[in-house]
Amino acid sequence: MYCKRNSLLIGVGIVLLLALSSCGGRTGGCAPAKRGVYHWKTTYNPTAWERQWMREHRVDKLYIKLFDVKPGSEESYPDWTMVPAASTTFLQPLPEDMEVVPVVYITVEAIRGLGDDTRRYAELIVGRIDDMMKDNDKEDYGEVQIDCDWTQQTESAYFRLAADIRSLLHARHIALSATVRLHQLRRLEPSAADTGGATPTLPFDRMLLMCYNTGQLQQPNTENSILDYDDVKPYLRQYHSHRLPHTDVAFPVYGWGVEFDSKGNFRRLVNSQQLDAERKQANGNSLREEWGDMQEIVRTQQALPVLDSLHTTILYHLDSTNLSKYSYEDIETIYSR
């Protein structure tokens, strides 16, 4: 399972200024954000508790990871640069009362070996999405999201692939959104050729700001690598000057343990379901427990630029073990801001 990462912010003064100009000072009333949640497991089989949680919090959009894309090294795909992996198995029908957004996770290793034949793989990715959505009675969808931890070295290939995916989707009036991490945000500044407020050419219609996995997980002196406002703040100082697509935002409602040996060397990541058992083991190692802290989430929300009235606030992710750590009021606080 891939945990999603990273985020963005700017000063509260800019927030208030933009609020006055774009929303009539809030008193005029911006439409409330849509409410989304990620499903990031390889089996879709939500519990009764999780289904009730979505109803209670009036979730509008379910972002469901359908499959990963990794380098094509399997014997069954000897001539393929990229191949599907970790496809989600569906044991329940997808909900009828909310929008479902298919998500594809593309590994950076797959992008490194992509080459120039991006159109071919865009067609394969879109075709697989179509097949999986059709198999689950969700043929009519309005958005696809791609997730990739692209770097400066892989940006060009990834953007070409994204542009080809978007072209295929636009022919059917489907939008393409893409995740953006902190280190990627600085890559999205307007180019020198952009003048007069022109929008830089980015190969997606919306971007999803990932406000989690912001710190250095393997460093023993890190307090909380999931979300710390002080980690996020330096990346967002110039965000207000960017010419970016419509923006959605995601926040962490999950936890884990980070284990170190007696010398402070990182050993492993412990998932939240195993934390109780790991606490009882006296093996000389230390376990740093981390959660998406409500105070840090609220501080991050307050520093974000005002988003358009059509944006979605998304929580990562749909898992009762993690979500049960947050009160009803906590979740409503995040969704309502």
C-alpha positions in Angstrom: 0.0 0.0 0.0 1.3 3.4 -0.9 0.8 6.2 1.5 0.3 9.4 -0.1 2.5 12.4 0.7 3.0 16.0 1.2 1.4 19.5 1.1 1.4 23.4 0.9 0.6 26.7 2.6 1.0 30.5 2.8 0.3 33.4 5.2 -3.0 34.1 6.9 -3.1 37.7 5.7 -3.1 36.5 2.0 -5.9 34.1 2.9 -8.0 36.9 4.3 -7.3 39.2 1.3 -8.2 36.5 -1.2 -11.3 35.6 0.8 -12.5 39.2 0.5 -11.9 39.4 -3.2 -13.1 35.9 -4.3 -15.9 35.0 -1.8 -17.4 38.3 -0.9 -15.6 38.2 2.5 -17.1 34.8 3.4 -20.3 36.6 4.5 -21.4 36.6 0.9 -21.0 32.9 1.1 -18.8 30.7 -0.9 -20.3 27.3 -1.8 -19.0 24.7 0.7 -16.2 22.5 -0.4 -17.1 19.0 -1.6 -16.2 16.2 0.8 -14.0 13.4 -0.4 -12.2 10.4 1.0 -9.5 8.1 -0.5 -9.8 4.3 -0.6 -6.2 3.0 -0.8 -6.5 -0.7 -0.2 -6.2 -3.5 -2.8 -9.6 -4.9 -1.7 -12.7 -2.8 -1.8 -14.8 -4.2 1.0 -15.8 -1.3 3.4 -17.1 -2.3 6.8 -20.5 -1.3 8.0 -18.8 1.3 10.3 -16.9 2.8 7.3 -20.1 3.0 5.2 -21.9 4.7 8.1 -19.0 7.1 8.5 -19.3 8.2 4.9 -23.1 8.8 5.4 -22.7 10.7 8.6 -20.1 13.0 7.2 -22.0 13.4 3.9 -19.1 12.4 1.7 -19.6 13.5 -1.9 -16.7 11.8 -3.7 -14.9 8.5 -3.2 -11.4 8.5 -4.7 -10.5 4.8 -5.3 -7.1 3.6 -6.3 -7.7 1.0 -9.1 -4.2 -0.1 -9.8 -0.5 0.7 -9.8 1.7 1.1 -12.8 5.3 -0.2 -12.5 8.2 -1.1 -14.7 7.5 -3.8 -17.2 9.9 -6.6 -16.1 7.4 -9.5 -15.7 7.8 -12.5 -18.0 4.2 -12.1 -19.1 5.0 -8.6 -20.4 8.5 -9.0 -21.9 8.2 -6.1 -24.4 6.3 -3.6 -22.2 7.9 -0.6 -20.5 5.0 -0.2 -18.0 2.7 -2.8 -16.6 -0.3 -2.8 -14.2 0.1 -4.1 -10.7 -1.8 -4.3 -7.4 -5.2 -4.0 -9.0 -8.1 -3.6 -6.6 -10.4 -6.5 -6.1 -14.1 -5.5 -5.5 -16.1 -7.5 -3.0 -18.9 -4.9 -2.8 -20.6 -2.6 -5.4 -19.4 1.0 -5.5 -21.7 3.5 -3.9 -24.5 4.9 -6.0 -25.0 8.1 -3.9 -21.6 9.7 -4.5 -19.2 10.5 -7.3 -16.5 7.9 -7.8 -13.1 9.1 -9.0 -10.7 6.3 -10.3 -7.1 6.9 -9.2 -4.0 5.3 -10.8 -0.6 5.3 -8.9 2.3 5.5 -11.4 5.7 4.6 -9.9 8.6 6.9 -10.7 10.6 3.8 -11.7 8.0 3.2 -14.5 8.4 6.8 -15.7 12.2 6.5 -15.8 12.0 3.7 -18.4 9.0 5.2 -20.3 10.8 6.5 -23.4 8.9 8.3 -26.2 5.9 6.0 -26.6 3.7 7.8 -24.2 0.5 7.6 -26.3 0.5 3.8 -26.3 0.7 3.6 -22.6 -1.8 6.4 -22.1 -4.3 4.3 -24.2 -3.5 1.2 -22.1 -4.0 3.1 -18.8 -7.3 4.7 -19.9 -8.5 1.4 -21.3 -7.8 -0.4 -18.1 -9.7 2.3 -16.1 -12.6 2.0 -18.5 -12.7 -1.8 -18.1 -12.5 -1.8 -14.3 -15.2 0.9 -14.0 -17.5 -0.8 -16.4 -17.0 -4.1 -14.5 -18.3 -2.2 -11.4 -21.2 -0.5 -13.1 -19.5 3.0 -13.1 -19.1 3.7 -16.8 -20.1 7.3 -16.5 -17.4 9.0 -14.5 -16.3 12.6 -14.8 -12.7 12.7 -13.4 -9.6 10.5 -13.4 -6.7 11.2 -11.0 -3.1 10.1 -11.5 -0.6 10.0 -8.6 3.2 9.9 -9.2 6.2 11.1 -7.1 7.8 12.6 -10.2 11.1 14.4 -9.9 13.0 17.0 -12.0 14.6 14.1 -14.0 11.3 12.4 -14.7 9.1 15.5 -15.1 9.2 15.7 -18.9 8.3 12.1 -19.5 5.5 12.2 -16.8 4.0 15.4 -18.3 4.0 13.9 -21.8 2.2 10.8 -20.5 -0.3 13.0 -18.5 -0.9 15.2 -21.6 -1.7 12.1 -23.6 -4.0 10.7 -20.9 -5.8 14.1 -20.7 -6.2 14.2 -24.5 -8.0 10.8 -24.4 -10.2 11.8 -21.5 -11.1 15.2 -22.9 -12.4 13.6 -26.1 -15.1 12.2 -23.7 -15.5 15.3 -21.5 -13.6 13.7 -18.6 -11.3 15.8 -16.5 -7.8 14.8 -15.4 -6.5 15.7 -11.9 -3.0 15.0 -10.5 -1.4 14.9 -7.1 1.3 17.4 -6.1 3.8 16.9 -3.3 5.8 19.6 -1.6 9.0 19.1 -3.5 6.9 19.1 -6.8 5.2 22.4 -6.0 8.4 24.4 -6.7 8.5 22.8 -10.1 5.2 24.4 -11.0 6.1 28.0 -11.0 5.2 30.0 -14.1 7.9 29.8 -16.8 9.7 32.9 -18.0 7.7 32.9 -21.2 4.5 33.4 -19.4 3.5 37.1 -19.3 0.4 39.1 -18.5 -0.9 36.6 -16.1 -0.8 33.7 -18.6 -1.3 30.2 -17.2 1.7 27.8 -17.6 1.0 24.7 -19.7 0.4 21.9 -17.2 -1.0 18.6 -18.4 -3.9 18.3 -16.0 -7.1 20.2 -15.2 -7.0 20.1 -11.4 -4.3 19.4 -8.9 -4.5 17.8 -5.5 -2.3 19.3 -2.9 -1.1 16.5 -0.6 -0.8 17.9 2.9 0.8 14.9 4.5 4.1 13.0 4.7 5.8 16.3 5.1 8.8 15.4 7.3 11.8 13.2 7.3 10.4 9.9 8.5 13.7 8.1 9.0 15.3 10.8 11.2 15.1 10.0 15.0 14.8 13.7 15.9 11.7 14.3 13.7 8.6 14.9 15.8 5.9 14.0 13.3 6.7 13.1 9.7 3.0 12.8 8.8 2.2 16.5 9.1 4.1 19.4 10.8 3.2 22.9 9.8 6.8 24.0 10.3 7.9 21.5 7.7 5.3 22.7 5.2 5.6 26.4 5.6 8.9 27.0 3.7 7.6 25.3 0.5 4.6 27.6 0.2 6.1 31.1 0.4 5.6 31.7 -3.3 2.4 29.7 -3.8 0.3 32.8 -4.2 2.2 33.9 -7.3 1.8 30.6 -9.1 -0.6 30.2 -12.1 -1.9 26.8 -11.3 -5.0 24.7 -12.2 -8.0 24.5 -9.9 -6.8 23.0 -6.6 -8.2 20.4 -4.3 -6.5 19.5 -1.0 -6.0 16.4 1.1 -5.3 15.9 4.8 -4.1 12.9 6.9 -6.4 10.9 9.2 -4.1 8.0 9.7 -1.2 6.9 11.9 1.8 4.6 12.2 4.8 3.8 14.3 8.4 4.5 13.3 10.8 2.1 14.9 14.5 2.9 15.6 17.2 0.7 17.2 19.2 1.7 20.3 21.6 3.7 18.2 18.9 5.7 16.5 19.0 3.9 13.2 15.7 3.6 11.3 14.4 0.0 11.3 10.9 -0.2 9.9 7.5 1.4 9.7 4.7 -0.2 11.8 1.2 0.1 10.6 -1.5 1.4 13.0 -3.1 -2.0 13.4 0.1 -3.4 14.9 0.9 -0.5 17.3 -0.7 -2.1 20.4 1.2 -5.3 20.0 4.5 -3.5 19.3 4.2 -1.4 22.4 4.3 -4.5 24.5 7.5 -5.8 23.1 10.6 -4.9 25.1 13.3 -5.3 22.5 15.5 -2.3 23.2 14.2 -0.4 20.2 12.2 2.8 20.4 8.8 3.4 18.7 7.7 6.9 17.6 4.0 7.0 17.2 2.7 9.5 14.6 -0.8 10.6 13.7 -2.3 13.3 11.6 -2.5 15.8 14.4 -5.7 18.0 14.5 -3.8 21.1 15.6 -1.3 20.8 12.7 -4.2 20.1 10.2 -6.0 23.2 11.3 -2.9 25.3 11.2 -2.3 24.1 7.7 -5.8 24.8 6.6 -5.7 28.4 8.0 -2.5 29.1 6.0 -3.8 27.7 2.7 -4.8 30.2 0.0 -8.5 30.5 -0.5 -9.6 27.7 -2.9 -12.3 28.0 -5.4 -15.8 27.2 -4.4 -15.7 24.0 -6.4 -12.8 22.5 -4.6 -12.8 19.2 -2.7 -11.4 18.5 0.7 -10.2 14.9 0.8 -9.2 12.7 3.7 -6.7 9.9 3.5 -8.0 7.3 4.0 -11.1 5.1 4.5 -10.0 2.8 7.3 -11.9 2.3 10.5 -8.9 1.6 12.6 -7.5 5.0 11.8 -10.7 7.0 11.5 -12.0 5.9 14.8 -9.2 7.8 16.5 -10.9 11.1 15.3 -14.1 12.3 16.8 -17.1 13.3 14.8 -16.3 16.9 15.6 -12.7 16.5 14.4 -13.8 15.3 11.0 -16.5 18.0 10.7 -13.9 20.6 11.6 -11.6 19.5 8.7 -14.5 19.2 6.2 -16.1 22.5 7.2 -13.2 24.9 6.9 
